[in-house]
Amino acid sequence: GFNMLEKLGHTISQPNPSIVPLTTDEEWVHSLAGSTLSFMTIRFIQNGKVKVKKTGKILFTHFGISGPLILNSAHEVKKMLASGDVTASIDMFPDTEENELERRILNLFDKNKNKLTKNVLPEILPSSFTETILTLPDINLSEREVNSITKAQRKKLVKKIKNLTFEITGTLGFDKAVVADGGVILKEVNFKNMTSKLYPNLYLLGDILNINRPSGGFSLQLCWTTGWVAGSDMGEK
Ligand SMILES: Cc1cc2nc3c(=O)[nH]c(=O)nc-3n(C[C@H](O)[C@H](O)[C@H](O)COP(=O)(O)OP(=O)(O)OC[C@H]3O[C@@H](n4cnc5c(N)ncnc54)[C@H](O)[C@@H]3O)c2cc1C
């Protein structure tokens, strides 16, 4: 469609996957496939600066991360990737300060001194995440009894739960994108009846238009609304 329109003289802003899952090479992320975190904050960081920050639900997959929150971050993250490396940082307790989380973990450890850490932590963390976090190479506390954990190791664990990082490598691309941005530039469209300003009998609707939108029904709304306006115009002509 875009090729045909370009040949007809329309200007096309080149499409890019927009609402699309994000990928990472980190195997611990892949190992969580099917797990969700219902309330967390994710930050996308570049050159030490937080450029995107969102709070909500995240879905882990065999290739990376997805779910509405991630799909709606993908447009900005893709732009970041075009200018360098992007690190994702998940805070699993966005409403709890680091000191407070440490106090909670300390209380938990005090009550369960002789148990294995991996059997204790699920009291405050989703169990699928407990094993993953405890077996990360820089944590490595899964098979340790709580009483053998040093203060430094405990602090490191708290920091990890508040700042679980991994590199974003890209997006799943057009095949898995819900929508792409790009399309016919809007100054070439007559929005009163959705016709082309170059060809009064050519209607330009829905995904053909260069309108970037988040997930949540906005794309279907766009194609229905523009379709209704065009259909009404055709009926009148
Ligand atoms: C997996 C997935 C999930 C989605 N979920 C949602 C959602 O939950 N909410 C939401 O709002 N949006 C969602 N979308 C996006 C939404 O479906 C689209 O934005 C919407 O369908 C676009 O409608 P359209 O009529 O503009 O284009 P399309 O639905 O793509 O229709 C274009 C039609 O033109 C035909 N066509 C193409 N070229 C030619 C040609 N040369 N000659 C003749 N016919 C041609 C195509 O076969 C197609 O039937 C989703 C999309 C995908 C892929």
The ligand as an SDF file (V2000), in Angstrom:
LIG
                    3D

 53 58  0  0  0  0  0  0  0  0999 V2000
   -1.7540   -9.1580   16.5860 C   0  0  0  0  0  0  0  0  0  0  0  0
   -2.4470   -7.8210   16.5460 C   0  0  0  0  0  0  0  0  0  0  0  0
   -3.2140   -7.4260   17.6200 C   0  0  0  0  0  0  0  0  0  0  0  0
   -3.8470   -6.1770   17.5950 C   0  0  0  0  0  0  0  0  0  0  0  0
   -4.5790   -5.8070   18.6750 N   0  0  0  0  0  0  0  0  0  0  0  0
   -5.1810   -4.6040   18.6750 C   0  0  0  0  0  0  0  0  0  0  0  0
   -5.9700   -4.1870   19.7910 C   0  0  0  0  0  0  0  0  0  0  0  0
   -6.1270   -4.9120   20.7730 O   0  0  0  0  0  0  0  0  0  0  0  0
   -6.5410   -2.9700   19.7570 N   0  0  0  0  0  0  0  0  0  0  0  0
   -6.3840   -2.1250   18.7060 C   0  0  0  0  0  0  0  0  0  0  0  0
   -6.9220   -1.0210   18.7290 O   0  0  0  0  0  0  0  0  0  0  0  0
   -5.6590   -2.4980   17.6200 N   0  0  0  0  0  0  0  0  0  0  0  0
   -5.0600   -3.7080   17.5820 C   0  0  0  0  0  0  0  0  0  0  0  0
   -4.3150   -4.0740   16.4910 N   0  0  0  0  0  0  0  0  0  0  0  0
   -4.1590   -3.1100   15.3880 C   0  0  0  0  0  0  0  0  0  0  0  0
   -5.4000   -3.0810   14.5010 C   0  0  0  0  0  0  0  0  0  0  0  0
   -5.7900   -4.4160   14.1910 O   0  0  0  0  0  0  0  0  0  0  0  0
   -5.0760   -2.3210   13.2120 C   0  0  0  0  0  0  0  0  0  0  0  0
   -4.6010   -1.0310   13.5480 O   0  0  0  0  0  0  0  0  0  0  0  0
   -6.3150   -2.2000   12.3430 C   0  0  0  0  0  0  0  0  0  0  0  0
   -6.7920   -3.4870   11.9830 O   0  0  0  0  0  0  0  0  0  0  0  0
   -5.9880   -1.4130   11.0820 C   0  0  0  0  0  0  0  0  0  0  0  0
   -7.1160   -1.4070   10.2470 O   0  0  0  0  0  0  0  0  0  0  0  0
   -6.9760   -0.9650    8.7480 P   0  0  0  0  0  0  0  0  0  0  0  0
   -8.3320   -1.1480    8.1510 O   0  0  0  0  0  0  0  0  0  0  0  0
   -6.3240    0.3640    8.6730 O   0  0  0  0  0  0  0  0  0  0  0  0
   -5.9320   -1.9900    8.0960 O   0  0  0  0  0  0  0  0  0  0  0  0
   -6.0300   -3.5670    7.9590 P   0  0  0  0  0  0  0  0  0  0  0  0
   -6.8970   -4.1670    9.0000 O   0  0  0  0  0  0  0  0  0  0  0  0
   -4.6110   -4.0370    7.8330 O   0  0  0  0  0  0  0  0  0  0  0  0
   -6.7840   -3.7540    6.5790 O   0  0  0  0  0  0  0  0  0  0  0  0
   -6.1300   -3.5370    5.3540 C   0  0  0  0  0  0  0  0  0  0  0  0
   -6.6890   -4.5420    4.3700 C   0  0  0  0  0  0  0  0  0  0  0  0
   -6.2030   -4.2190    3.0820 O   0  0  0  0  0  0  0  0  0  0  0  0
   -5.8280   -5.4100    2.4340 C   0  0  0  0  0  0  0  0  0  0  0  0
   -4.8400   -5.0530    1.4130 N   0  0  0  0  0  0  0  0  0  0  0  0
   -3.5590   -4.6960    1.5870 C   0  0  0  0  0  0  0  0  0  0  0  0
   -2.9810   -4.4290    0.4060 N   0  0  0  0  0  0  0  0  0  0  0  0
   -3.9350   -4.6030   -0.5260 C   0  0  0  0  0  0  0  0  0  0  0  0
   -3.9570   -4.4680   -1.9450 C   0  0  0  0  0  0  0  0  0  0  0  0
   -2.8750   -4.0930   -2.6250 N   0  0  0  0  0  0  0  0  0  0  0  0
   -5.1100   -4.7230   -2.5790 N   0  0  0  0  0  0  0  0  0  0  0  0
   -6.2180   -5.0900   -1.9070 C   0  0  0  0  0  0  0  0  0  0  0  0
   -6.2540   -5.2360   -0.5680 N   0  0  0  0  0  0  0  0  0  0  0  0
   -5.1270   -4.9920    0.1050 C   0  0  0  0  0  0  0  0  0  0  0  0
   -5.2740   -6.2750    3.5200 C   0  0  0  0  0  0  0  0  0  0  0  0
   -5.3210   -7.6380    3.1650 O   0  0  0  0  0  0  0  0  0  0  0  0
   -6.2380   -5.9630    4.6730 C   0  0  0  0  0  0  0  0  0  0  0  0
   -7.3580   -6.7980    4.6790 O   0  0  0  0  0  0  0  0  0  0  0  0
   -3.7070   -5.3270   16.4770 C   0  0  0  0  0  0  0  0  0  0  0  0
   -2.9440   -5.7570   15.3890 C   0  0  0  0  0  0  0  0  0  0  0  0
   -2.3160   -6.9800   15.4250 C   0  0  0  0  0  0  0  0  0  0  0  0
   -1.4960   -7.4160   14.2310 C   0  0  0  0  0  0  0  0  0  0  0  0
  1  2  1  0
  2  3  1  0
  2 52  2  0
  3  4  2  0
  4  5  1  0
  4 50  1  0
  5  6  2  0
  6  7  1  0
  6 13  1  0
  7  8  2  0
  7  9  1  0
  9 10  1  0
 10 11  2  0
 10 12  1  0
 12 13  2  0
 13 14  1  0
 14 15  1  0
 14 50  1  0
 15 16  1  0
 16 17  1  0
 16 18  1  0
 18 19  1  0
 18 20  1  0
 20 21  1  0
 20 22  1  0
 22 23  1  0
 23 24  1  0
 24 25  2  0
 24 26  1  0
 24 27  1  0
 27 28  1  0
 28 29  2  0
 28 30  1  0
 28 31  1  0
 31 32  1  0
 32 33  1  0
 33 34  1  0
 33 48  1  0
 34 35  1  0
 35 36  1  0
 35 46  1  0
 36 37  1  0
 36 45  1  0
 37 38  2  0
 38 39  1  0
 39 40  1  0
 39 45  2  0
 40 41  1  0
 40 42  2  0
 42 43  1  0
 43 44  2  0
 44 45  1  0
 46 47  1  0
 46 48  1  0
 48 49  1  0
 50 51  2  0
 51 52  1  0
 52 53  1  0
M  END
$$$$
